């Protein structure tokens, strides 16, 4: 059983100059239907749209004519034959999924790195100006949300450990190195950390440029995962998923699993 992580954002559209961004409603997507988009005559995107009374669900599949080998190999016999797939043919080998909830005005996407691609596809099709926004604006909000911490990760810079401090001595004994040696620390808690004073101290050290690449991962009281990293604050849901015999995810199974998880965490 594998896992799939959905990060949670705000989906907004830009209005006329002088007006604040607004959240899309059902009318915003009323003309949106399943579509395909060919890019540079090499890539093809297929976006499956499912519209419901409470949400709209997006299943994005895409592929490219390249790379393509002249030969394909039978995994059982290890014999090669000419590739029957023509040079202008492709397979949809990449996927991601997204959902927008009208009531909560929350946007869920299965791969945070595909936010720009999602916006490019939907804005092009609707001739719109959707943007994706983070939910949290301050570290204080992030700390208030956290009930436990799962993992903390950062790299040091000079100045993290003050001279003759107990932490400096402990680090020298542990790493057999001087304080100015760069290293990365990744702390994973088997028992979830509930005392958040360490998190607050790390924020202070980060402001002093004594460490970089700070990442903090934890849970709120309802079990939602929240992540702080250099990109900001990200709220996440993790699903247990599996691929079908073709090595792809079933969009209906992903949708139902996501809806079930959201319902469980909201109860």
N, C-alpha and C positions, 0 to 999 in steps of 0.2 A: 504493500500500500504506500503510495507516494503522497505528497502534500502539495497544496496550491495555496498561495498567499494572495488575498485581496487586500489592497490598501484602500483607505476611505478618504474621500476628498469632498470639496464643494464644487459643483458644476454651475457656472454662471455664464451669462451672455452680456456682452457690452451693449449698452444703450447709446442713445444720442449724446453728444458732448454735453457735459454738465449734469448728467444723471448718473446715479449709482448703478453698478451692475445688478442684474436681476437674476432670479432663479428660474430656469425653464419649467413650464408646466406641460400638460398633455397637448395643449394646442400648439406648443412650440414644435412638437414632433409629429403633428398630424399628417404631414405630407411625406414623412420619411418611410420608405419601403426598402426591402432587401435590394441591394445593388452591388454592382461590380465596378471596379476602377482599374484601368490599365495604365501603368506608369512606365514611361521611357521604352515601351514596347518590349520590356524584359520582365517586369513584375506585374502580377495580377492580384488584386485584393477582392475578396468576396465578403461582404458584411451582411449577415443575417439579422434582421430586425424582428423582434417579438414585442408587440405592444399590448399591455394589459392595463386594467383600470388603475392599478396602484404603482406600476413601474413600467419601464421600457428596458429590454434586455438586448445586448449586442453580442454577437458571436463573430469574431473576425478571423478569417482564414486567408493566407496568402502564400504565394510561391514565386519562383523565378525560373526562367529557362536555363539559367546557369547557377551553379556548376552542373555539367553534364559530362559523363564519361562515354567514350565510344563503345566501351564494353561493359557488360554487367556480368556478375559472377553468381552462380548457384551456390548457396551456402552449404548445401549437403554434398554436392559432387566437386565443388571448387573449380568447376569448368566455366570458362568465359565464352560468351556469345555476343554478337553485335547488339548494341542497345536498340531495342525497338521503339524507344521514345524519340520522336523526331526533334530536330533542333528548335522548333517553334512550340513544343509542348512543355508543360510544366505540371507539377503536383503541388497541392496545397499542403505543405509540410509544417507550416508555422501557424500558431493559434494564440489568441488571447480573448478574454471575455470581460464584459463590463455590464453594469446595471445602474440605472438611475431611479431612485425612489422619489415619487412625487410628494409624498406626505412628509418625509423627514428631510427632503432636499439633499440627500447624501448620494455621492457617486462612488461606486465600487469598481475597481479595475484589477485584473489578475496579475498584471505585470506593470509595475510602476514606470519602467523604462519605455513603455508604449503609450504614455500619455500624449506625447506630441503626435504620434502616428494616429491615435484615435481622433484628436482634434483636427488633424489635416483631412482625414477621411470624411468626418461628419460635417465639418464646416464647408468643405467643398461641395458636398451633396446638397446641403441646405442653404448654401450661400449665407452662412451665419458667422457669428463671432464668439463662439463658445470659448471659455477659458476654464482651466482647472486651478482651484485655489486650495491651499492648506487650511486646516480647520483651526489650529491653535496659533496664537500670536505671541505667546510669552513662555519663558521657562517656568514661571510661577504657576501658570495654568497646567503645564505638563506635570509638575511635581504634585499639584493638588489631585490630579487624576490618578496618579500611580498609587497602588496599594502594596505592590510587591515588585521587586526587580529580579529579572531572570539573568541578565548578562550586561557587563560593562566592558567596553573595549576602548583603548586609546594608545597613542604613541607618545613617548616622552620627548621633551626638548630640555636644553640646559635650564636649570633653575627650578625644576620640579621638586627637587629635594634640597632643603636648606642644609648648609654645612653643619656637621656634627649632630644632625637630627637622628632620632631613632629610626625613622623611615629610610634615611640615607644609609645608615649602617646595615640595616636589614637587607636593603637592595644590593649593597656591595657583597654581603655574605651569600646572597641567593644567586647573583649573576656573575660574581667574580670580575666585576667591571667597575669603572669609575662612573660617577654620576652624569658625566657629559656624554656617555655612550648612548647612542640612540637604540631604542628597543620598543617592541610592541607588547602591551599587556592585554590579555583577553580573559576576563573573569566570568566563569559560568557557575551560577549558584545551584547546587543540588537541592538545597532548601532555600526557598525564595527569600531574598533579603527584604525585610520589612522596615528597617531603620533607614530612612532616606537622607540622613545627615551627610553621608559619604557622597551622594549625588550632588548635593548643594556645594560641597567643597570642590568637587571636580569642575563644576561650572565656574567657580571662582578662579581655579588654576587655568582653565581654558581662556578666561578673559585676560589673564596675565601672559598668555602665549607660552605657558610652561608645558603645555601638551597640545597635541593636535589629533584630528581624526576621531574625536570623541563620539562614541555610540553607546546609547543606553536603551535597553529593551526591558519592558515590564508590562504588568497587567493592571487594569483598573478593577473596580469592585464587581463588575459584571463579566469579567473574563476577556474583554477586548484587549488585544495587544497594542501597545503604543511604542513607537521607536523615535528616539531623538538621534539625529546624526547631522552631518554638515549641511544637509539639504533642508533641515528643519524638523518638524514634528509630524510623524506619520502614524495613523491609527490603522490597525490591521486585523483581519480575520483569517484564520488558517483552516483549510478544509482537507479532509482525507479523501483522496481521489485515486483513480486508476485509469490507465489507458486501455482502449479496446484492442482487438486483434490486429488492427491496422497501425497500432502505435500512436493513435490520436485520442484526444479527449472527446467524450460525447457531450455536446452543448446542453442537451436537456438534463443530463445527470448533474452537470456543473451548476446549472440554474437552480435545480431543485435542492441541491446540497447547500448552495449559498442562501437561499430563502429559508431553509430549515435552520441553518446556523444563526442567521439574523434573528429569527423568531425565538430561538433558545436563549440567546444572549439578552434579548429585550424583555424576557419574561421575569 
